[in-house]
Amino acid sequence: MSSESPDADPGDVRAAQVTNARIEDEMEQSYIDYAMSVIAGRALPDVRDGLKPVHRRILFAMNEAGVTSNSAHRKSSSVVGETMGDYHPHGDSAIYDTLARMAQDFSMRYPLVDGQGNFGSVDGDPPAAMRYTEARMAPIAEELMADIERDTVDFQANYDDRLEEPEVLPAAFPNLLVNGSSGIAVGMSTNIPPHNLGEVVDATVELIETPDASVEDLMEHVKGPDFPTGANIVGRNAVHKAYKTGRGRIRVRAEFEVDEEEGRIVISELPFQQNKSRLVERIAEDVNEGAIEGIRDLRDESDRDGIRIVVELKRDAMADVVKNQLLESHLERTFGVINLALVDGSPQVLDLKQTLEHYVDHRREVVRRRSEHELAEREDRAHILEGRLKALDNVDSVVETIQDSDDRDAAKTALESAFDFTEAQAAHIVRMQLGSLTSMETAEIEEEYEEVKARIERLETILSDPDELDQVIVDELQAIKAEYDDERRTSFIEDAGDVTHEDLIPEEEQVVVMSEDDYIKRMPLDEFRAQNRGGKGIIGTGLKEGDRVSSVFAANSHDYLLVFTNHGQIYELKTYEIPEMSRTARGKSAVNLLDLDDGEEIESVVNTEDLDDDEFLTMVTRDGYIKRTAVEEFGNIRSTGIRAIRLEDGDELVDVEVTDGERDIVIGSRDGMAIRFDESDARAMGRTARGVIAIDLREGDAVAGVAAIDDGYHNWVLTVTENGYGKRSDLDEYRPQSRNGKGLVDIKTGDRNGEVVAIEAVTHGDHLIAMSAAGQIMRTRVEEISTVSRNTKGVIVMNLDPDDEVASVDIVPESVHAAADDEGDDDAETDDE
């Protein structure tokens, strides 16, 4: 019954139901609602699967229709129609444009649709009409859909409540980073570049295994964007900023070759999303208008094998000038990174680590739900199999009970009563055929039951142990990497458009000296002429009171050096960055070059010019541990250094050698012991590993150094002691042993010799550079040092002042010191001082 008075005026009643509102408030709220609808429903990808709703709906519609990678291609109009009719109630042109882009190998790093027909080109040509093209899911797209039928993700009603669609796909790989995304919403936009699948998988695995990994640690795996069209990224700073902040501007430069002999510039790769046809037109327009000079012809010779734009130069044109004009206006573009994605329905700008963390959380939820779903299925199956086995044990009675029953329902009831079967077991037994009662069928049921029980146990372990669940994710990611990973297409180049400081520095061999108080300098190698052994040498550096020399090494002024410290850190250093000073100068503080901690000292230096990707850096510690790590693990070293080896409390890194997997290792101890073994006895490990025991040291002994022997090159093992004595011994004197032995006596130590300072593998023509703690430096030919057997005292190598001792030793190969001597002053000082 109405509460309104029967005499009330209908107009007053309607007026009472009207709510007054400020028009600006209503417009603001309506606009916000519209904006959020566009943001969440159209323009921005989900951080979990990297897809916008239209991409997700197309793939789901194809999956539901069975248009998978193993099926025949289906007309694109059919796919568009099913997507629009069931899931995406928008225009067919928007759906088809998205479908076409997912099939373009120049737009998607890993296309999600396998297209057949004309789907457009890098010249900006549009795809053919949808009635002419055909499509099906690409194999990698099925990895995004994998296990969707196993309750791995939540579903929601479609637009007309007839069907259900997934809120997100299971996504077995981090598609947001792998394929990137771009879109413009209301008041915000996203522009995420594509990346190499293998690099992203490696970073994801690193994050799973090391949750506290920093963005810098992850960037050791993800080198930078990897565009489907290749080209080059200029510099790395912008990439680093984008990964750390979620925003950055990356310069992408075309790949081209300047052929001065033929007088042409050939362009073979273009920046991502650059229209090739429009590029050629714009270059031609600039040539006609006089903005670019020196070009006489321009041809587009591109075909299905790749891009080839030929710029023919005039006879008197300077190729570098034309190249710079093209770079300034046409061959370089900026990719603005905005790593914006939906997190729990809200847009967020994410750094690299946050992006992967959200993905890993999603995969953990997917694997957990999948395991729970499978566990329920397996438990149901195990329950049925238990009933079948029980029925087979009582087969005669079961058959007789069924025969005596009036109908199926009565038979089920009788079985439940007589044999304590559950309703499900009884229903299954009643439906069993007589052929399943054979002995072979029985054996198969027993075998299946054992397999089901084993799988149940495995699933329960996964669900109860987070580490096991993470390992499942890691294994699946690595399987996808093995299946779909390919070579990086986009390279990194430095901006060489301007003359750099390095271009102004002459290439020459240098000696670098560092003290315990972190003073460092470099001097030309030719200032130190070779002397006979037993000389005192000349002043190599001036030291302040209480300071001592800690290391000396030789390098070219343009070399890039890997610097290892006693704390197990590795730094990258350019030789020319070290201040060049006179022999008597103290040097400059190294604080501006290397971020060393208190007590951290340089122990070994490796020249990157000597390294190949298939080689190893072999490290030994004071306490006798050895570790080999592949060179490729050190591809991205931060200015603050990275860890090269994990050290136990009190242990220190002593020495590093470059090996190729086939060398013999000789490790010398300070008490004069040495052990030789095959480097393969110490398996290759990651950067953060500790390594394995190399030598069983006596109490109070410590490792002095390591030598890597190439039997086809080296002739002797050279040992030098702190009191300036040393010797050469034939390689045959050091018989190979197993790792972790006590070794053999290498040299007699004691009051005369003191402890061993260094052990090196040398050959004919090598020079030894020895430096004392007080700053004296001596260079001598290794042949000057006598060849004697093991277990001898050796001869004097360097004549030291009282209370002085040898601090550091380095070997200069013949090819290096010969070149330096040829360029040096023949009147260089060689007398002792």
C-alpha positions in Angstrom: 0.0 0.0 0.0 1.4 3.4 -0.9 2.5 5.7 1.9 1.7 8.7 -0.2 -1.5 10.7 0.8 -4.3 10.0 -1.6 -4.8 13.8 -1.8 -1.1 14.5 -2.7 -0.4 16.5 -5.9 1.3 14.2 -8.4 3.5 17.1 -9.4 4.8 17.6 -5.9 5.6 13.8 -5.6 7.7 14.0 -8.7 9.5 17.1 -7.5 10.3 15.4 -4.2 12.1 12.7 -6.2 14.4 15.1 -8.0 17.9 15.6 -6.6 19.6 18.9 -7.1 23.2 18.7 -8.3 25.9 21.2 -9.4 26.4 20.7 -13.1 30.2 21.0 -12.8 30.3 18.3 -10.2 28.1 16.0 -12.3 30.3 16.7 -15.4 33.5 16.0 -13.4 32.2 12.7 -12.0 30.9 11.6 -15.4 34.2 12.4 -17.1 36.2 10.5 -14.4 33.9 7.5 -14.9 34.5 7.7 -18.6 38.2 8.2 -18.2 38.6 5.1 -15.9 36.5 3.1 -18.4 38.9 4.0 -21.2 42.0 3.4 -18.9 40.9 0.0 -17.6 38.8 -1.2 -20.5 40.7 -0.2 -23.6 44.0 1.7 -23.5 46.3 0.2 -20.9 47.8 -3.3 -20.6 47.6 -5.5 -17.5 50.9 -5.9 -15.8 50.3 -9.7 -15.4 49.8 -10.8 -19.0 50.8 -7.6 -20.8 47.6 -7.4 -22.8 44.8 -4.9 -23.3 41.2 -6.2 -23.3 41.0 -6.3 -27.1 44.1 -8.4 -27.4 43.0 -10.8 -24.6 39.5 -11.2 -26.2 40.9 -11.9 -29.6 43.2 -14.6 -28.3 40.5 -16.1 -26.1 37.9 -16.1 -28.9 40.5 -17.9 -31.2 41.2 -20.4 -28.4 37.5 -21.1 -27.8 37.0 -21.5 -31.6 39.9 -24.0 -31.8 41.9 -21.7 -34.1 45.2 -22.7 -32.6 48.6 -23.1 -34.1 47.9 -26.7 -35.0 44.6 -25.9 -36.8 44.0 -24.6 -40.3 44.0 -20.8 -40.8 40.6 -19.2 -40.4 39.3 -16.1 -42.3 40.2 -13.0 -40.3 36.6 -11.8 -40.7 35.4 -15.0 -38.9 37.7 -14.3 -35.9 36.8 -10.6 -35.8 33.1 -11.5 -36.0 33.3 -14.0 -33.1 35.3 -11.6 -31.0 32.9 -8.7 -31.6 29.8 -10.8 -31.1 30.8 -12.6 -28.0 33.4 -10.5 -26.1 34.3 -7.1 -27.6 31.2 -5.0 -28.5 33.1 -2.3 -30.4 33.8 -1.7 -34.1 35.1 -4.4 -36.3 37.8 -2.2 -37.7 39.4 -1.7 -34.2 39.4 -5.5 -33.7 40.9 -6.2 -37.1 43.6 -3.5 -36.7 44.6 -5.2 -33.5 44.6 -8.7 -35.0 46.7 -7.5 -37.9 49.3 -5.8 -35.6 49.6 -9.0 -33.6 50.6 -10.8 -36.9 53.2 -8.2 -38.0 56.7 -9.3 -37.4 57.9 -5.7 -37.7 55.5 -4.5 -34.9 55.7 -7.5 -32.5 59.0 -8.9 -31.3 57.2 -12.3 -31.0 54.0 -12.1 -33.0 51.0 -13.7 -31.3 49.1 -14.4 -34.5 50.2 -16.4 -37.5 48.8 -14.5 -40.4 48.4 -15.6 -44.0 48.0 -12.9 -46.6 48.7 -9.2 -46.7 48.9 -7.8 -43.2 50.7 -4.5 -44.1 54.3 -3.5 -44.4 57.0 -1.2 -43.0 56.1 1.2 -45.8 52.8 2.0 -44.0 50.7 -0.1 -46.4 47.4 -1.1 -44.6 46.4 -4.8 -44.3 44.1 -6.2 -46.9 40.5 -6.4 -46.1 39.6 -9.0 -43.4 37.7 -11.1 -45.9 41.0 -11.7 -47.8 43.4 -12.6 -44.9 43.5 -15.6 -42.7 44.8 -16.1 -39.2 45.5 -18.5 -36.4 47.2 -18.4 -33.1 51.0 -18.4 -33.1 52.6 -21.2 -31.0 54.0 -18.6 -28.5 50.4 -17.2 -28.0 49.3 -20.6 -26.7 51.8 -20.2 -23.9 49.8 -17.2 -22.8 46.6 -19.4 -22.8 48.2 -22.5 -21.2 46.1 -24.1 -18.4 43.3 -21.5 -18.7 40.8 -24.4 -18.4 42.3 -25.5 -15.1 40.9 -22.7 -12.9 44.1 -20.7 -13.0 42.5 -17.3 -13.5 39.2 -15.6 -12.6 36.5 -15.2 -15.2 33.9 -12.5 -15.5 30.6 -12.2 -17.5 30.9 -10.9 -21.0 29.1 -7.7 -22.0 25.6 -9.3 -22.4 26.0 -11.9 -19.6 25.7 -14.9 -22.0 29.3 -16.1 -21.7 32.3 -15.7 -19.5 35.7 -14.3 -20.4 39.0 -14.3 -18.4 40.0 -11.2 -16.5 43.6 -12.0 -17.3 45.4 -14.8 -19.1 47.7 -17.3 -17.2 50.7 -15.9 -19.2 53.6 -18.4 -19.0 56.1 -15.7 -19.9 56.3 -11.9 -19.0 54.6 -10.7 -22.2 54.4 -7.1 -21.0 58.2 -6.7 -21.4 58.7 -9.3 -24.1 56.3 -7.7 -26.6 55.8 -4.3 -25.1 52.7 -2.2 -25.4 51.6 1.3 -26.4 48.4 3.2 -25.9 46.8 6.6 -25.1 44.2 6.8 -22.4 42.5 9.8 -20.9 45.2 12.0 -19.3 47.9 9.3 -19.5 49.7 7.1 -22.0 52.0 4.0 -22.0 54.9 3.1 -24.3 56.7 0.0 -23.3 59.4 -1.3 -25.6 59.7 -5.0 -26.6 62.6 -7.0 -25.2 64.5 -10.2 -25.9 62.6 -13.2 -24.4 65.7 -15.0 -23.2 67.0 -11.9 -21.3 63.6 -11.3 -19.7 63.3 -14.9 -18.6 66.8 -14.8 -17.1 65.9 -11.7 -15.2 62.7 -13.3 -13.9 64.6 -16.4 -12.8 67.1 -14.1 -11.0 64.3 -12.3 -9.2 62.7 -15.6 -8.1 66.0 -17.0 -6.9 67.2 -13.7 -5.3 64.2 -11.7 -4.2 66.3 -8.9 -2.9 68.0 -8.4 -6.3 68.2 -4.7 -7.3 67.2 -3.2 -10.6 70.9 -3.0 -11.4 71.2 -6.8 -10.8 68.3 -7.5 -13.1 69.9 -5.2 -15.7 72.8 -7.6 -15.9 70.3 -9.9 -17.8 68.0 -7.4 -19.5 70.5 -5.4 -21.5 67.9 -3.1 -23.0 65.0 -3.0 -25.5 65.2 -5.5 -28.4 63.2 -4.1 -31.3 61.8 -6.3 -34.0 63.3 -4.1 -36.7 66.8 -4.3 -35.1 68.7 -1.0 -35.4 71.0 0.4 -32.6 70.4 2.0 -29.2 72.8 4.9 -28.7 74.4 4.8 -25.2 73.1 3.0 -22.1 72.4 5.8 -19.7 68.8 6.4 -20.9 68.1 2.7 -20.8 69.3 2.5 -17.2 67.2 5.5 -16.2 64.1 3.9 -17.8 64.6 0.7 -15.9 65.1 2.5 -12.6 62.3 5.1 -12.9 59.9 3.7 -15.4 60.5 6.6 -17.7 63.2 7.5 -20.2 64.1 8.7 -23.7 66.1 6.2 -25.7 67.8 7.2 -28.9 67.5 4.5 -31.6 69.7 4.8 -34.7 69.4 3.0 -38.0 72.0 0.4 -39.0 74.0 1.6 -42.0 77.3 1.2 -43.6 79.4 3.9 -45.2 81.2 2.6 -48.3 83.7 5.3 -49.2 85.2 3.3 -52.1 81.8 3.0 -53.8 80.7 6.4 -52.6 77.5 5.2 -51.0 75.7 4.8 -47.7 73.6 1.6 -47.4 70.8 1.5 -44.8 69.9 -2.0 -43.7 67.8 -1.5 -40.5 65.4 1.2 -39.3 64.4 2.4 -35.9 61.2 0.8 -34.5 58.0 2.0 -36.0 59.7 4.2 -38.6 57.9 4.3 -42.0 60.4 3.3 -44.6 58.6 4.8 -47.6 58.0 8.1 -45.8 61.7 8.1 -44.8 62.9 7.8 -48.4 60.4 10.6 -49.4 61.7 12.9 -46.7 65.3 12.4 -47.5 64.5 13.1 -51.2 62.6 16.3 -50.2 65.6 17.5 -48.1 68.0 16.8 -51.0 65.7 18.7 -53.5 65.4 21.7 -51.0 69.2 21.8 -50.4 68.9 20.9 -46.7 71.1 17.9 -47.4 74.0 18.2 -49.9 76.2 15.6 -51.5 73.6 13.0 -52.6 73.2 12.3 -56.3 70.8 9.3 -56.1 68.5 7.6 -53.7 67.1 4.1 -54.2 64.9 1.7 -52.1 66.2 -1.8 -53.0 64.4 -3.5 -50.1 62.8 -7.0 -50.7 61.5 -9.9 -48.6 65.0 -10.6 -47.4 65.3 -7.2 -45.6 65.7 -3.5 -45.9 68.2 -1.9 -48.2 68.1 1.8 -48.9 71.1 3.0 -51.0 72.2 6.6 -50.8 74.6 7.4 -53.7 77.0 10.2 -53.0 78.4 12.8 -55.4 82.0 12.3 -56.4 83.3 15.2 -54.3 81.0 14.6 -51.3 82.4 13.9 -47.9 80.8 10.7 -46.7 81.1 11.6 -43.0 79.4 14.9 -43.6 76.4 13.3 -45.4 76.2 10.7 -42.7 75.9 13.3 -40.0 73.3 15.2 -41.9 71.2 12.0 -42.3 71.7 11.1 -38.6 70.6 14.6 -37.5 67.3 14.6 -39.5 66.3 11.1 -40.5 68.2 8.0 -39.3 67.8 8.5 -35.5 64.6 8.6 -33.5 63.7 8.8 -29.8 61.7 6.2 -28.2 60.0 7.6 -25.1 59.6 4.9 -22.5 56.6 5.1 -20.2 56.3 1.8 -18.3 52.7 2.4 -17.3 50.4 -0.6 -16.7 47.4 -1.7 -14.7 48.1 -3.1 -11.3 45.0 -4.4 -9.5 43.0 -2.2 -11.9 44.9 1.0 -11.2 47.5 2.6 -13.5 51.0 2.6 -12.1 54.4 3.6 -13.5 56.7 0.7 -12.7 60.5 0.1 -12.7 62.0 -3.1 -14.0 61.9 -4.9 -10.7 58.4 -3.9 -9.9 57.2 -5.1 -13.3 58.7 -8.5 -12.9 57.6 -8.8 -9.2 54.0 -8.3 -10.2 54.4 -10.9 -12.9 56.0 -13.4 -10.6 53.2 -12.9 -8.1 50.7 -13.7 -10.8 52.5 -16.8 -11.9 52.7 -18.0 -8.3 48.9 -17.6 -8.1 48.4 -19.4 -11.4 50.7 -22.4 -10.5 49.0 -22.6 -7.0 45.5 -22.7 -8.5 46.5 -25.1 -11.2 48.1 -27.4 -8.7 45.0 -27.3 -6.5 42.8 -28.0 -9.5 44.9 -30.9 -10.6 45.2 -32.2 -7.1 41.5 -32.4 -6.7 41.2 -34.2 -10.1 44.0 -36.7 -9.1 42.4 -37.3 -5.7 39.1 -38.0 -7.4 40.8 -40.4 -9.8 42.7 -42.1 -7.0 39.4 -42.6 -5.2 37.9 -44.3 -8.2 41.0 -46.5 -8.8 40.9 -47.5 -5.1 37.3 -48.7 -5.7 38.2 -50.6 -8.8 41.1 -52.3 -7.1 38.9 -53.2 -4.2 36.3 -54.6 -6.6 38.9 -56.6 -8.5 40.0 -58.2 -5.1 36.4 -59.3 -4.6 35.4 -59.7 -8.2 33.3 -62.8 -7.8 31.2 -61.4 -4.9 30.9 -58.0 -6.7 29.6 -59.7 -9.9 27.2 -61.8 -8.0 25.9 -58.8 -6.0 25.3 -56.9 -9.3 23.6 -60.0 -10.9 21.2 -60.4 -7.9 20.1 -56.7 -8.1 17.0 -55.7 -9.9 18.4 -52.6 -11.6 21.5 -50.3 -11.6 20.3 -48.2 -8.7 19.7 -51.3 -6.6 23.1 -52.6 -7.6 24.8 -49.4 -6.5 23.0 -49.5 -3.2 23.9 -53.1 -2.7 27.6 -52.5 -3.4 27.7 -49.5 -1.0 26.2 -51.7 1.7 28.1 -54.9 1.1 31.6 -53.6 0.4 31.6 -50.1 1.9 32.0 -48.4 -1.5 31.3 -44.7 -1.8 28.5 -43.6 -4.1 31.0 -42.5 -6.8 32.9 -45.8 -6.6 29.8 -47.8 -6.8 28.5 -45.9 -9.8 31.8 -46.4 -11.6 31.9 -50.2 -10.8 28.4 -50.7 -12.1 29.4 -49.1 -15.4 32.6 -51.3 -15.7 32.7 -53.7 -18.6 33.5 -57.3 -18.2 36.6 -56.9 -20.3 38.2 -54.7 -17.6 38.4 -57.8 -15.3 41.3 -59.3 -17.1 44.7 -59.7 -15.4 46.2 -57.2 -17.9 43.6 -54.6 -17.1 44.2 -55.2 -13.4 48.0 -54.6 -13.9 47.3 -51.4 -15.8 45.0 -50.1 -13.1 47.6 -50.8 -10.4 50.2 -49.0 -12.5 48.0 -46.0 -13.0 47.1 -45.9 -9.3 50.8 -45.7 -8.4 51.4 -42.9 -10.9 48.4 -41.0 -9.6 49.6 -41.4 -6.0 53.1 -40.2 -7.0 51.6 -37.2 -8.7 49.4 -36.4 -5.7 52.5 -36.4 -3.5 54.3 -34.1 -5.9 51.4 -31.7 -6.0 51.1 -31.6 -2.2 54.8 -30.8 -2.0 54.4 -27.9 -4.5 51.5 -26.5 -2.6 53.2 -26.8 0.8 56.7 -25.6 -0.1 57.0 -22.1 -1.7 60.5 -23.0 -3.0 59.1 -26.0 -4.9 56.4 -23.9 -6.4 59.0 -21.3 -7.4 61.1 -24.0 -9.0 58.1 -25.1 -11.1 57.8 -21.5 -12.4 61.6 -21.4 -13.1 61.5 -24.7 -15.0 58.6 -23.6 -17.1 60.2 -20.3 -17.9 63.4 -22.0 -18.9 61.5 -24.4 -21.1 59.9 -21.5 -22.9 63.2 -19.9 -23.3 64.7 -23.0 -24.8 61.7 -23.2 -27.2 61.4 -19.6 -28.4 64.6 -17.7 -27.5 66.5 -16.1 -30.4 69.4 -13.8 -30.9 69.2 -10.1 -29.9 68.4 -7.9 -32.8 69.1 -4.5 -31.4 72.7 -3.6 -30.6 74.2 -0.9 -28.5 76.6 1.7 -29.8 78.3 4.7 -28.3 77.7 8.1 -29.7 80.7 8.6 -31.9 79.4 11.7 -33.6 81.8 14.0 -31.8 85.5 13.7 -31.0 85.8 12.1 -27.6 88.5 12.5 -25.0 89.7 9.0 -25.8 90.3 10.0 -29.4 92.9 12.6 -28.3 94.9 10.1 -26.2 97.7 8.2 -28.0 97.9 4.5 -27.7 100.9 3.4 -25.7 101.9 0.8 -23.2 101.6 1.9 -19.6 102.6 0.8 -16.2 100.0 1.4 -13.5 101.0 1.6 -9.8 98.6 1.6 -6.8 99.4 2.0 -3.1 97.8 0.7 0.0 96.5 4.2 0.8 94.7 4.1 -2.6 97.0 6.4 -4.6 97.1 5.5 -8.3 99.0 6.7 -11.4 100.2 5.5 -14.8 103.6 5.9 -16.5 104.9 4.9 -20.0 106.3 1.4 -20.0 109.3 2.5 -22.0 110.5 4.5 -19.0 111.6 1.2 -17.5 114.2 -0.4 -19.7 115.1 -4.0 -19.1 118.0 -4.7 -16.7 119.9 -7.7 -15.7 118.5 -9.7 -12.9 119.7 -8.7 -9.4 119.4 -5.0 -10.2 117.9 -2.5 -7.8 115.7 -1.0 -10.4 114.7 2.7 -10.5 112.2 4.8 -8.6 108.7 3.9 -9.7 106.7 6.0 -7.4 106.9 8.4 -4.5 105.1 7.4 -1.3 104.0 9.3 1.6 105.2 8.2 5.0 103.6 4.9 6.1 102.3 4.1 2.6 103.3 1.0 0.6 102.9 -0.2 -2.9 100.1 -2.7 -3.2 100.0 -3.6 -6.9 101.6 -2.9 -10.3 100.4 -4.0 -13.8 101.0 -3.2 -17.4 98.2 -2.1 -19.9 97.6 -0.2 -23.1 96.3 3.4 -22.6 93.1 2.5 -24.5 92.5 -0.8 -22.8 89.3 -1.5 -20.8 90.4 -3.3 -17.6 88.5 -5.6 -15.2 89.9 -4.8 -11.8 89.5 -7.4 -9.0 89.9 -6.5 -5.3 90.7 -8.6 -2.3 87.0 -8.2 -1.2 85.9 -10.2 -4.2 84.5 -7.2 -6.1 85.1 -6.4 -9.8 85.2 -3.0 -11.3 85.7 -1.8 -14.9 88.3 0.9 -15.6 89.7 2.5 -18.7 93.5 2.9 -18.5 93.5 6.4 -19.8 91.2 7.5 -16.9 94.1 6.9 -14.6 96.2 10.1 -14.2 99.5 10.0 -16.0 102.3 11.2 -13.8 106.1 11.1 -13.4 108.0 8.3 -11.8 108.7 10.2 -8.7 105.1 11.4 -8.2 102.9 9.9 -5.5 99.8 9.6 -7.7 96.3 10.7 -7.2 93.6 9.4 -4.9 91.7 6.5 -6.5 88.4 7.5 -4.8 87.3 9.2 -8.0 88.0 6.1 -10.2 87.1 3.2 -8.0 84.5 3.0 -5.2 86.8 1.0 -2.9 85.8 0.3 0.7 88.2 0.7 3.7 90.8 -2.1 3.5 89.9 -3.0 -0.1 92.9 -3.3 -2.4 93.4 -4.3 -6.1 94.7 -7.8 -6.3 94.4 -8.6 -10.0 93.7 -6.9 -13.3 92.4 -8.6 -16.5 92.5 -6.8 -19.9 89.2 -7.1 -21.7 91.1 -7.2 -25.0 92.2 -10.6 -24.0 88.7 -12.0 -23.4 86.4 -14.1 -25.6 82.8 -15.0 -24.6 83.7 -18.7 -24.4 86.5 -18.2 -21.9 86.5 -18.1 -18.1 87.8 -16.0 -15.3 89.5 -18.3 -12.9 89.8 -16.9 -9.3 91.7 -18.2 -6.3 91.4 -17.1 -2.7 93.8 -16.8 0.2 92.3 -19.8 1.9 92.7 -22.1 -1.1 89.4 -21.9 -2.9 89.1 -21.7 -6.7 86.2 -20.7 -8.9 85.7 -20.5 -12.6 83.1 -18.2 -14.0 82.2 -17.6 -17.7 83.3 -14.3 -19.1 79.7 -13.5 -20.3 78.6 -13.3 -16.6 80.6 -10.0 -16.4 79.0 -8.2 -19.3 77.5 -5.3 -17.4 79.6 -4.0 -14.6 78.2 -1.0 -12.6 80.3 2.0 -11.6 80.1 0.8 -8.0 81.4 -2.7 -9.0 79.7 -6.0 -8.8 80.4 -9.2 -6.9 82.9 -11.5 -8.6 83.1 -14.2 -5.9 81.5 -14.9 -2.6 84.0 -15.0 0.3 83.7 -16.5 3.7 84.6 -14.4 6.7 88.3 -13.7 6.8 89.0 -15.0 3.3 90.3 -12.7 0.4 90.6 -12.9 -3.3 94.3 -13.3 -4.2 94.6 -13.7 -8.0 92.7 -14.1 -11.3 93.7 -15.7 -14.6 91.9 -16.0 -18.0 91.4 -19.7 -19.0 89.7 -21.4 -21.9 88.5 -24.6 -20.4 91.6 -26.6 -21.5 94.4 -25.1 -19.3 96.2 -26.6 -16.4 96.2 -24.6 -13.2 99.2 -24.1 -10.9 98.5 -22.6 -7.5 101.4 -21.5 -5.4 101.3 -20.9 -1.6 103.2 -18.4 0.4 105.1 -21.2 2.1 106.4 -22.5 -1.2 104.0 -25.3 -2.0 102.4 -25.7 -5.5 99.7 -27.9 -7.0 98.9 -28.5 -10.6 95.6 -29.8 -11.9 93.3 -29.6 -14.9 91.0 -26.6 -14.7 88.0 -28.8 -15.6 88.4 -30.2 -12.0 86.8 -27.0 -10.9 83.4 -26.8 -12.6 82.1 -23.4 -13.9 79.9 -21.5 -11.4 78.0 -18.2 -11.3 79.3 -14.9 -10.0 78.0 -15.2 -6.5 79.3 -18.7 -5.8 82.1 -19.4 -3.4 84.0 -22.0 -5.4 85.6 -25.3 -4.4 88.8 -26.2 -2.5 91.9 -26.1 -4.8 94.7 -26.8 -2.4 94.9 -28.3 1.1 97.0 -25.7 2.9 99.1 -26.4 5.9 98.2 -24.5 9.0 99.3 -20.9 8.8 99.9 -21.1 5.0 98.0 -19.1 2.4 97.7 -18.9 -1.4 100.1 -16.5 -3.1 98.9 -16.7 -6.7 97.7 -18.8 -9.7 99.2 -19.5 -13.1 97.2 -20.8 -16.1 99.4 -23.0 -18.3 99.0 -23.4 -22.0 101.3 -26.4 -22.8 101.6 -25.2 -26.4 102.8 -21.7 -25.4 104.3 -21.6 -21.9 107.7 -23.1 -21.1 108.3 -22.4 -17.4 106.7 -21.6 -14.1 108.2 -18.5 -12.6 108.2 -18.0 -8.8 109.2 -14.8 -7.0 109.6 -14.3 -3.2 109.2 -11.2 -1.0 112.9 -10.9 -0.4 113.6 -10.5 -4.1 114.6 -14.1 -5.0 113.1 -16.3 -7.7 113.5 -19.1 -10.2 112.2 -20.7 -13.3 111.2 -24.3 -13.4 110.2 -26.5 -16.3 106.5 -27.3 -16.5 107.3 -31.1 -16.3 108.6 -30.5 -12.8 104.9 -30.0 -11.7 103.2 -33.3 -12.3 99.4 -33.1 -12.5 97.4 -34.1 -9.4 93.9 -34.0 -8.3 92.4 -30.9 -6.9 92.3 -30.5 -3.1 95.7 -32.1 -2.6 98.7 -30.7 -0.6 100.8 -30.3 -3.7 104.6 -30.4 -4.1 107.4 -28.2 -2.8 107.9 -25.4 -5.4 110.6 -23.2 -3.8 112.3 -23.2 -0.5 111.2 -20.3 1.7 112.8 -19.2 4.9 114.9 -16.3 6.2 116.7 -15.7 3.0 113.9 -15.9 0.5 110.9 -14.9 2.6 107.4 -16.0 1.5 106.3 -16.4 -2.1 104.7 -13.2 -3.6 103.7 -14.5 -7.1 103.7 -17.4 -9.4 103.4 -17.0 -13.1 103.5 -19.0 -16.4 106.1 -17.6 -18.7 107.7 -18.2 -22.1 110.6 -16.9 -24.2 110.7 -13.2 -24.6 108.5 -12.3 -21.6 109.5 -9.5 -19.3 109.1 -9.4 -15.5 108.1 -6.2 -13.8 108.7 -6.3 -10.1 107.9 -3.5 -7.7 108.9 -3.2 -4.1 106.8 -1.9 -1.3 109.0 1.2 -1.0 108.4 2.2 -4.7 111.4 0.7 -6.5 110.5 -0.9 -9.9 112.6 -3.2 -12.0 112.0 -4.8 -15.4 114.0 -7.8 -16.5 113.9 -10.6 -19.1 112.6 -13.8 -17.7 115.6 -15.6 -19.3 117.8 -13.7 -17.0 116.4 -15.7 -14.1 118.0 -19.1 -13.8 116.1 -22.3 -14.7 116.4 -24.7 -11.7 114.3 -27.6 -10.4 111.6 -27.5 -7.8 112.5 -27.5 -4.2 115.5 -25.1 -4.6 116.1 -21.6 -3.3 116.5 -19.8 -6.7 118.6 -16.7 -7.4 118.3 -13.1 -6.6 115.9 -11.3 -9.0 115.7 -7.8 -7.4 118.2 -6.2 -5.0 116.2 -4.7 -2.2 117.1 -2.2 0.5 116.9 -3.4 4.1 113.3 -3.5 5.4 112.0 -3.4 1.8 110.2 -6.3 0.1 108.7 -7.2 -3.3 105.0 -6.1 -3.2 103.7 -6.9 -6.7 104.7 -8.7 -9.9 103.4 -8.6 -13.5 104.4 -10.2 -16.7 104.6 -8.3 -20.0 104.4 -10.5 -23.1 107.1 -10.1 -25.8 104.7 -8.6 -28.4 103.7 -5.9 -26.0 107.1 -4.8 -24.6 108.7 -5.0 -28.0 106.2 -2.5 -29.4 106.7 -0.2 -26.5 110.4 -0.4 -26.7 110.4 0.4 -30.4 108.4 3.6 -29.8 110.4 4.6 -26.7 113.4 6.9 -26.3 116.7 4.9 -26.7 118.3 7.2 -24.1 115.8 6.3 -21.4 117.3 6.0 -17.9 118.4 2.5 -17.0 120.8 3.1 -14.1 120.0 2.1 -10.6 119.0 4.9 -8.3 
